[in-house]
Amino acid sequence: MRALVTGDFGREYLAELPDRTQLVCVRKGKKQDVACGDEVELSITSPGHARIDEVHERRNVLFRTDAWRQKTLAANIDQAIVIIAPRPTFSETFLYMCLVACDAAQIAPLIMLNKKDMPEFEAARKSIAHLEEIGYEVLPMSAKFDIEPLRPLLKGKRTLLVGQSGMGKSRTVNNLVMRDVAKEGDFSEALDSGKHTTTYTRLYHLDEDSAIMDSPGLQSFGLFHMSDEDIAFAMPEFRPYIGTCKFNNCLHLTEPGCSVVAAAEQGKVNAGRMAFYQALIEQQQELREAHPDWKK
């Protein structure tokens, strides 16, 4: 029977039948290829339990990788909301990584700048104004006090929420679902980082046509599965210049006649974004040299 995976707990999964019956499932054999959001075929093994026999083809999938492992966050997503906040200090690198991954997976991203009641909010918004200039949507929010501005953007969509720990993701989920489904955690002022409160991805229905997917709070977002060329193309401000460099295999680092580098020098590409891209490509190259046998 067909079902929707609504919870990914590592070796066990929660799947939902069309009548909303929930079943605890394991994957047939030793495969680890199931993600929250997957459409699957099940076989009942005992009351309340089932085996996942087949995973149907996905529309898309969002995952992160480093040199050692690959972690699927969710599948069959309509949009991803990257939640950031002024405090604890969000990582621009993490934000850029998420945007690149979404672009590569053809998942529409939305940046939710949370905690607008904080005095640091305007400075945080100013720091990402360049992203709005290249087409990314930024939603100013205070999930603690008013979740309603977010609701119309979720209507009729399956939305993945992703963010570093401490950005207010759990509170956002709780206020949207209107019950304490995600344990809220405080952040440590001393460490300037949030405490991890979610360790798995879980789907919650908002209505018949809308759902949100809460992912674990992350501190990093690796892109080791992507090629250098794919990363460059996932930077929308690079696209007008890609293919116009002097060399066809230009990686936009230090090559002579690079149109992307020239655009950055002329102020047409944000300097911080250019530095992020070049540092990422250099890191990817170092990882590939150190781990030549890594399989995508």
Secondary structure in CASP SS format (residue, H / E / C, confidence):
PFRMAT SS
TARGET T0000
AUTHOR 0000-0000-0000
METHOD secondary structure of the structure
MODEL  1
M C 1.00
R E 1.00
A E 1.00
L E 1.00
V E 1.00
T E 1.00
G E 1.00
D E 1.00
F C 1.00
G C 1.00
R C 1.00
E C 1.00
Y E 1.00
L E 1.00
A E 1.00
E E 1.00
L C 1.00
P C 1.00
D C 1.00
R C 1.00
T C 1.00
Q E 1.00
L E 1.00
V E 1.00
C E 1.00
V E 1.00
R E 1.00
K C 1.00
G C 1.00
K C 1.00
K C 1.00
Q C 1.00
D C 1.00
V C 1.00
A C 1.00
C C 1.00
G C 1.00
D C 1.00
E E 1.00
V E 1.00
E E 1.00
L E 1.00
S E 1.00
I E 1.00
T E 1.00
S E 1.00
P C 1.00
G C 1.00
H E 1.00
A E 1.00
R E 1.00
I E 1.00
D E 1.00
E E 1.00
V E 1.00
H C 1.00
E C 1.00
R C 1.00
R C 1.00
N C 1.00
V E 1.00
L E 1.00
F E 1.00
R E 1.00
T E 1.00
D C 1.00
A C 1.00
W C 1.00
R C 1.00
Q E 1.00
K E 1.00
T E 1.00
L E 1.00
A E 1.00
A E 1.00
N C 1.00
I C 1.00
D C 1.00
Q E 1.00
A E 1.00
I E 1.00
V E 1.00
I E 1.00
I E 1.00
A C 1.00
P C 1.00
R C 1.00
P C 1.00
T C 1.00
F C 1.00
S C 1.00
E H 1.00
T H 1.00
F H 1.00
L H 1.00
Y H 1.00
M H 1.00
C H 1.00
L H 1.00
V H 1.00
A H 1.00
C H 1.00
D H 1.00
A H 1.00
A C 1.00
Q C 1.00
I C 1.00
A E 1.00
P E 1.00
L E 1.00
I E 1.00
M E 1.00
L E 1.00
N C 1.00
K C 1.00
K C 1.00
D C 1.00
M C 1.00
P C 1.00
E C 1.00
F H 1.00
E H 1.00
A H 1.00
A H 1.00
R H 1.00
K H 1.00
S H 1.00
I C 1.00
A H 1.00
H H 1.00
L H 1.00
E H 1.00
E H 1.00
I C 1.00
G C 1.00
Y C 1.00
E C 1.00
V E 1.00
L E 1.00
P E 1.00
M C 1.00
S E 1.00
A C 1.00
K C 1.00
F C 1.00
D E 1.00
I C 1.00
E H 1.00
P H 1.00
L H 1.00
R H 1.00
P H 1.00
L H 1.00
L H 1.00
K C 1.00
G C 1.00
K C 1.00
R E 1.00
T E 1.00
L E 1.00
L E 1.00
V E 1.00
G E 1.00
Q E 1.00
S C 1.00
G C 1.00
M C 1.00
G C 1.00
K H 1.00
S H 1.00
R H 1.00
T H 1.00
V H 1.00
N H 1.00
N H 1.00
L H 1.00
V H 1.00
M C 1.00
R C 1.00
D C 1.00
V C 1.00
A C 1.00
K C 1.00
E C 1.00
G C 1.00
D C 1.00
F E 1.00
S E 1.00
E C 1.00
A C 1.00
L C 1.00
D C 1.00
S E 1.00
G E 1.00
K C 1.00
H C 1.00
T C 1.00
T C 1.00
T C 1.00
Y C 1.00
T E 1.00
R E 1.00
L E 1.00
Y E 1.00
H E 1.00
L C 1.00
D C 1.00
E C 1.00
D C 1.00
S C 1.00
A E 1.00
I E 1.00
M E 1.00
D E 1.00
S C 1.00
P C 1.00
G C 1.00
L E 1.00
Q C 1.00
S C 1.00
F C 1.00
G C 1.00
L E 1.00
F C 1.00
H C 1.00
M C 1.00
S C 1.00
D H 1.00
E H 1.00
D H 1.00
I H 1.00
A H 1.00
F H 1.00
A C 1.00
M C 1.00
P C 1.00
E C 1.00
F C 1.00
R C 1.00
P C 1.00
Y C 1.00
I C 1.00
G C 1.00
T C 1.00
C C 1.00
K C 1.00
F C 1.00
N C 1.00
N C 1.00
C C 1.00
L C 1.00
H C 1.00
L C 1.00
T C 1.00
E C 1.00
P C 1.00
G C 1.00
C C 1.00
S H 1.00
V H 1.00
V H 1.00
A H 1.00
A H 1.00
A H 1.00
E H 1.00
Q C 1.00
G C 1.00
K C 1.00
V C 1.00
N C 1.00
A H 1.00
G H 1.00
R H 1.00
M H 1.00
A H 1.00
F H 1.00
Y H 1.00
Q H 1.00
A H 1.00
L H 1.00
I H 1.00
E H 1.00
Q H 1.00
Q H 1.00
Q H 1.00
E H 1.00
L H 1.00
R H 1.00
E H 1.00
A H 1.00
H C 1.00
P C 1.00
D C 1.00
W C 1.00
K C 1.00
K C 1.00
END
